[in-house]
């Protein structure tokens, strides 16, 4: 399973659990709304952090892939030039 999907599932479960806990708590509506607002802000901040982490990880992987492709292309190009030299010298 994709780590992004797992992360989203965990965050959605945590949000649903927090919301259910607040909604079923024995407080007045005003207090409950404040709690929901605070928890939603905290969850939003947590999601932003996780998204930034995922984006940084993705960026690193893309850069590594670019380097790998460049290195592979250089090796193939070098082999091609070496083969052409062998053919022309024979």
C-alpha positions in Angstrom: 0.0 0.0 0.0 1.2 3.5 -0.8 2.6 5.5 2.1 0.5 8.5 1.1 -2.7 6.5 1.2 -1.8 5.1 4.6 -1.0 8.6 5.9 -4.3 10.0 4.6 -6.3 7.1 6.1 -4.6 7.5 9.5 -5.3 11.3 9.5 -8.9 10.8 8.4 -9.4 8.2 11.2 -7.9 10.6 13.7 -10.0 13.4 12.6 -13.2 11.3 12.7 -12.3 10.1 16.2 -11.6 13.5 17.5 -14.8 14.9 16.0 -16.9 12.1 17.4 -15.3 12.6 20.8 -16.0 16.3 20.8 -19.6 16.0 19.5 -20.5 13.4 22.1 -18.9 15.2 25.0 -21.2 16.7 27.6 -20.5 20.4 27.0 -22.6 23.3 25.8 -22.6 24.1 22.1 -20.3 27.1 22.4 -17.7 25.1 24.2 -18.0 22.2 21.7 -17.7 24.6 18.8 -14.5 26.1 20.3 -13.1 22.6 20.8 -13.9 21.7 17.2 -12.2 24.8 16.0 -9.1 24.2 18.0 -8.9 20.6 17.0 -9.5 21.4 13.3 -6.7 24.0 13.5 -4.3 21.4 15.0 -5.3 18.8 12.5 -4.8 21.3 9.6 -1.4 22.2 10.9 -0.5 18.5 11.2 -1.7 17.8 7.6 0.3 20.8 6.3 3.4 19.4 8.0 2.8 15.9 6.6 2.2 17.3 3.1 5.4 19.3 3.3 7.3 16.1 4.4 5.8 14.2 1.5 6.6 16.9 -1.0 10.2 17.1 0.3 10.5 13.3 0.0 9.1 13.3 -3.5 11.4 16.1 -4.5 14.4 14.2 -3.3 13.3 11.1 -5.1 12.8 13.0 -8.4 16.3 14.6 -8.1 17.8 11.1 -7.4 15.9 9.7 -10.4 17.3 12.6 -12.6 20.8 11.9 -11.5 20.4 8.1 -12.1 19.0 8.7 -15.6 21.9 11.2 -16.4 24.5 8.7 -15.2 22.9 5.9 -17.2 22.8 8.0 -20.3 26.4 9.0 -19.9 27.5 5.4 -19.5 25.5 4.4 -22.6 26.9 7.3 -24.6 30.5 6.4 -23.5 29.9 2.8 -24.6 28.5 3.9 -27.9 31.6 6.1 -28.6 33.9 3.3 -27.6 32.2 0.9 -29.9 32.3 3.3 -32.8 36.1 3.8 -32.3 36.6 0.0 -32.3 34.6 -0.4 -35.5 36.5 2.4 -37.3 39.9 1.2 -36.2 39.3 -2.3 -37.6 
